[in-house]
Amino acid sequence: MVTLTVENTDDLRLRARFRALYHGASPAAVRFRYGIIVIDLAIIAFFIAAPLMRRHGLTFYLIDYGVAAFLGLDLLARAVAHGDPKAWLKKPIVWVDLFVLATLLFPGWLFNFGFLRVLRLWTLIHSEFFWRTVGRRYDDTRVEQITRAASSLLTFVFVITGFVYSSFAGRHQGIAGYVDALYFTVTSLTTTGYGDVTLPGVWGKLLSMAVMLGGVSLFIGLIQSILRPHKVTFPCPCCGLRRHDPDAVHCKACGQVLNIPNDD
């Protein structure tokens, strides 16, 4: 016979409460998650603007630590809601968020890695938390695929822009400010290469090539997600193939009869 102490009971209640908020379908839970997402988007905007705001000194650090407090509490609540912290920590998205949190807690030491904070945009859009809330009707649809691909490309642009700005601004004549870094990133990514802004030295050339290769790959991925024929997600009970044509009757891999539900 298992005897539950008051502490255990309180822990279970707290976990159930967080789980209901982060994973539940009640109107209150959905409103809560909408609020978290709105705050997340505001934080991402702060991350993008951070290179320009650092000059404001105390104000910047107050906002920085405020964001760190929110992100830390959010991660703690997600861990409690998950129920298995070890399994939760195995998720790559969690480690990205933990690194973002570290750059917020130690801005003086890790500010050169601050450009990676924008990865929070990628973790948000690629999380089930987002699609269970904002994109419920678009979960596992073409809209989700396009949105994920677009967020990956956008995240790449701002991560590279932040890196170029933190590494070359004020040290190279062509990169005088954040807009110059963004301009270089976009022209390199699109392989336009006007030549008016270039990065110096061997490392500059290597970075330029990496931007072109990575950016073009992500851009092609976005185009493919837009033009690719629509597929529905429905695991085949026999072979496990997940993607099928909307009107598929048999699995293309094994021939198993499928009973794909009609959302209409």
N, C-alpha and C positions, 0 to 999 in steps of 0.2 A: 504494500500500500504506500502510495506516494503522498507525502504531506507537503503542501505548499506553504511557505512562509509568507509573511506580509510583503517582504521585499520581492519575492518571486512573483507574487500576484501583481504587485505594482509594475514590475518589469513587463509582465505579459500584457497588462492593460496598456502600458505605454507603447509597446511594440504593435499591438492591435490598432491603437489609435493612429500611429504613424503609417501603418500599412493601409488603413482605410483612407487616409489622406493622399498617400502617394500612389496607391493602386486601385482605390475604390472607384465606383461609378456613380456615387451619390452626387446630387447637385453641389453640396458643400465641398466635396472632394475635388470636383471639377473646377469650381471657383478658386479653390486653394491652389491648384496646379496652374491655372491661368495666371494667378498672381505671381507665382514663382517664375513662370516663363517671362512675364513682363519685366520683372526685376532682372532676370538673366539677360534679356535683350538690352536693358539699360546698362548693365555691367559690361556687356560686350562693346557697347558704344564707348564706354569709358576706356576700355582696353585699347580700342582703336585710336582714341584721342590722347592716350597717356603720354606718348612722346612729346606732344605739344604742351601738356599740362604740368610736366615735371618742374618747369621753371617757377611755378607758383608756390613751391616750397611746402609750407605747413598745410595749406589747403589740400594739396595733392596727397600728402601722406595721411591726412585725416580720412579722405575718401578711400584711399588705398586700404587702410586698416579696417574701415567700415565694410568694404567689399570682402576683405579677408574674413571678417567675423561672420558675415552672411553666408559666404561659401563654405566656411568650416561647419557652421550649424546645419546647413543644407546637406553636406556630405555625411555628417554624423546621423542626421535623421534618416537619410537614405539607407545607411548601414543598418540602423536599428530596424527599419521597415523591411529590409531584405530578409532578416532572420538568420542568415549564415554569413557572418563577416568574412570568413576565409574565402568562401565562394565569391562574395562580392568583390573582394580585393583582387581576384584573378581577372577581372574584366579590364581590358586595356583602357577603356574610357575612364574608369575610376583613377587609374594611374596618371592619366593626362590631367584630370581635375586636381589631383593631389599635387602635381608639379606646379600647376597654375597657382594653387594655394600657397606653395612654398615661395614663389616669386612675389606674392603679395605680403607675406609675413616678413620677408627679408629683402625689401626693395633695394636697399643700399648695396647688398652683396650680389643679388641676382637680377639687377635691373637690366643688365646686358642680355638676359634671357627673357626680358619682359615681352618681347615681340611674340613669344610663344603663347602668351595669355589668350591670344585670339583663337587658339585651338578650342577654347570654350564654345565658340560658335559651332565648330564641327561636332563636339561631344553633345551639344544640345540637340541639333537637328538629327543626329544619328541615334538618339536615345529613344527607347520605347516610351519613356515618360512624355516626350513631346508628342508622339503620334497617338498615344492614348488620350491626349488632351485636345490639342489644337487640330490635329489631323485625323480624328477618329474615323470620319467617313472616307478618308483617303488612305488609311493604313493598308499596306500591302497592295497598293495600286500604282499605276503609272505616275500619278502625281507625286507619290512618295519617292519614286526612283529619280524623277527629274529634280525634285527639291534637294535630295541628298547629293546628287551630282553637282548642282549649282552651289550648294553650301561648301562642298569640298573645294571647288574652284575659287570661290570668294575667300575662303579661309586661307588658301594658298597665296592669293594675291596680297592679303594683309599681313600674313606672316613674313613673306619675302620683303614687302615694303618696310615693315618694322626692322627687319634684319639689316637691310640696306641703309636705312636711316641711322640706326644705332652704330653701325660700323663705319659709315663713310661721311655722314653729315658733319660739316665743319672741318673735315680732314681732306676733302677732295673738292675741287672747284666746281665740278658738275653737280654735286649734291649739296645744295644750300639749305634745303628744308624738306619737310615731310612730303610736300606735293612733288618735289623733284624725285624723291625716292619712289613715290607711287607712279609717277610718269615713266620712270625707267622700267619699273616692273611690268606695267601694262604694255609698253612698246616692245619689251623683250619677250613677254609671254605671247604676244600676237605675232612675233617675228617681224614686226614692222621695222624696228631698228633704224630710226631716223639718224642716229649717230651724233646728235647734239649732246646727249648725256650718256657717257660710258664710264665703266668702272676701271680703275687703274690696275696694272700689274697682272701677274699670272692668276692670282686668286680672283681678281675681278672678272677675268675672262672665263674662268671655271664656273663662277657663280652665274654669269650670264648664260652659259650653256645649260647649266642645271635649271635655270628659270625657264628657258625655252623648251627644254625636253619635258620637264614636269608640267608646265603650263599647257603645252600643246596636248599632252596625254590627257590631262583633266578636261580640257576643252572638247577633245574628241569624245571622251566619255559622256559629257553633257549632251553633245549632239546625238550620240547613239541612243541615249536614254529618251531623247525626244522623238527620234525617227524610228526606233526599234518597234516592231509590232507588239501590241499590248499582250501581256501575259498575266494570268491570274496565279496567285499562290495557293496551291492545294496539294499537299503531300500525297503522292501515290501510296496506297496502303501496301503495295507489293515491293516496289523497288525504291521508294522514297523520293523520286523525282518531284521537285516542288513547283516548277514553272510549267504551265500548260496554256494552250490557247483557250480563250473564254468558252468556246463552243466544243471543246474536246470531249469526246465520248470514251476514247481509249488512250492510255498512256503511250506516248511515242517510244518510250524506252523498253517497256516490257509487255505492252498490249493489255494491261489490266483495265477492266471497265471502271470508269470514273463516274462519280456522282457529284459533280461540281455544283454547289448550290447557286441558284440564280438570285442575285441581289435585287433584281427588279421585283 
